[in-house]
């Protein structure tokens, strides 16, 4: 029985080590996923800030964005930087606390598994060898460790319930994402006012950039001025197509007209309208724009295209979609493994607790009845025969140096 219970305790230690290792790795992977989602959001906000700042530098033949738009960009960049800093700060703070907690739990479990395994094996050997004093010391320490193990088992049951409740809360939050919840401390949504302003401002800037580009196309490129006009550089040839407005007057998506070019292929189409220039800056071949202006137009288009690219991303920030997607991924891919590995840890703790507890009882019995004394008693015990209700005891008595007598005594 002692061997059986010692093996049970050893198996529990193995389960505990394996379970806690898998649990720790899965917990860190989950945390890493959340941090990556937060970093992606922060980087998105910073990219939008950078592109908005670059939009202020657009200058096509002295055509620039309106001054009020530039002021709005400056104000919005302040809010975007504040939102990015807040998200980074909260995520880093929470991630640091979670890492410390799980590292402490891991260290505690590894220590318990190692100590209990050593205790079970040494207790087994000492009890077999009959070292009573050492066994008494092991019994006292064993009771304390068993109590600690039972407490840890209870703590992990509570942790299992907490993780299950958190996963359930995430599922409920996915259904109702704007409800007030403690989950906001795990991965907070970006301030809705900031995202709304960013989305509107981005669309305004895109529209203003298209205005600047098309103003140049209509006023300079497609004009046929005389040599004395300020906008003359010997432009000629077919008219250059204007850039498509991606939004209407209400900033809703609109379809491009046939004569317009989209932002995706504007650089390719306009290259066909670029002329060769002389040292004086005049076109020497047919074309509507000189190479320097062409590069400025392409830079402006790329700027507006980048801002348009981030429009759906900003929409996902506006309605907390990125948080909802994150929680949905956690509940479907990370919660089941976490709960499974926690069950393995609890099973290991349970086996250790019960196995060592029963070993303690047997250690006391083996220590009080050492195996060597039992074997000696069996070997040196008097020979007895019994037949029916009467037994005969045979003994040898020595009366002198050379005299010996055999005595037979009847035993009832």
RAGICOR-V598943 format. One record per run of one state. SS is the DSSP state (2 for helix, 1 for strand, 0 for the rest). FROM is the first residue (numbers start at 1). LEN is the number of residues. If there is no record, write none. Layout:
# RAGICOR-V598943
<<SS:FROM:LEN> <SS:FROM:LEN>>
This chain:
# RAGICOR-V598943
<<0:1:1> <2:2:54> <0:56:4> <1:60:1> <0:61:2> <1:63:1> <0:64:3> <2:67:63> <0:130:2> <2:132:44> <0:176:6> <2:182:4> <0:186:6> <2:192:30> <0:222:14> <1:236:1> <0:237:6> <1:243:1> <0:244:3> <1:247:1> <0:248:5> <1:253:1> <0:254:7> <1:261:1> <0:262:4> <2:266:6> <0:272:2> <1:274:1> <0:275:2> <1:277:1> <0:278:5> <1:283:1> <0:284:3> <1:287:1> <0:288:1> <1:289:1> <0:290:1> <2:291:19> <0:310:1> <2:311:8> <0:319:2> <2:321:48> <0:369:2> <2:371:10> <0:381:4> <1:385:3> <0:388:2> <1:390:9> <0:399:5> <1:404:8> <0:412:1>>
